[in-house]
């Protein structure tokens, strides 16, 4: 016998009679925003609603979250979708019809808000570009727009396309010359042992001179990725980028930090990107939480620096630098990290603003101890970073590189 969820909810809540339709519509909106919600989860949610008081908003939120959210990175999308969907009908219609004021447009949108709003919009207008986007598309191609568009302002479809573009990225071998040698016809060092052994074939006469050349190996890359709440709009795409270069070069170590440090190098070495990212999120307990950069760097310098920073490693510090506890300890740990690696590159999404100034105390303490300060907020900045990693390192001094995209 098949259950009729709508009739069941109508029997429990005769005054409204629309809760089942609302749950089904909410599930569809989550799927459109990128959260995998199947029919089984919808039936489980309808069954669970019989056990709570639907009139209490907090109980409804906790129930649907427990059923629909399976990964930590989907919690932000669920929170925004719930806030937008379960509100008064007139407020929802007013939000769809209203035009944002200029002052409101300057404020930073909540994480995943654009994807959720597009998922909630009617199907006829969901994929309709704005007037500004239509004007831009008349002048340049969609691909060029996507290259320069900020990750935080992308829709769900654009993020999916960018993810596919990141997975195709390849990091050319930035060779690092070592002291080890190997047989090389063009080498500059005489291989006396092999030369004498070859002379035995000619009665002791040296005819074939063997040489040795230095071995070039890819420089190790160590990534320290900030996963705090202020970086939530960029974290997943950065993980896709690190997975792409990890799959191409095995000498890549990745650490995530918020309030604590977590080594996810082994998780990112899985071939499938979705499985790799799922393994990362399951092993991290402080996802989208606070930020303790000094404490995390102290843990890295004490437990991992000697293991992964050998042989001229390049360190990528991906963070906005918004530290909760800015004191002398942060400067000390940054200086220690800088002295332990061959090249320290700080990638900061805040540098995308033309008027960016290092006013935060944590940023002021960190800047003197980095070799390069780069923006990383779109595909263009990622391609620029790959080119910089593939080239010879610059002289050992601090340089600020701003984006023109």
Secondary structure, DSSP 8 states (H G I E B T S, - for coil): ----HHHHHHHH-TTT--HHHHHHHHHHHHHHTT----HHHHHHHHHHGGGS-TT-HHHHHHHHHHHH--SGGGHHHHHHHHHHHSS-HHHHHHHHH----HHHHHS---TTHHHHHHHHS-HHHHT---HHHHHHHHHS-HHHHHHHS-GGG--HHHHHHHHHHHHT------EEEEEEEEE-TT-SEE-HHHHHHHHGGGTT---S--EEEEEEEE--EEEEEE-SGGGHHHHHHHHHHHHHHHHH-S-EEEEEESSSEEE-HHHHTSSSHHHHHHHHHHH-SSTT----HHHHHHHHHHHTHHHHSTTT-EEEEE-----SS-SHHHHHHHHHHHHHSSEEEEE-GGGGSTT----SHHHHHHHTT-SEEE--SSHHHHHHHHHHHHS----SS-EEE----
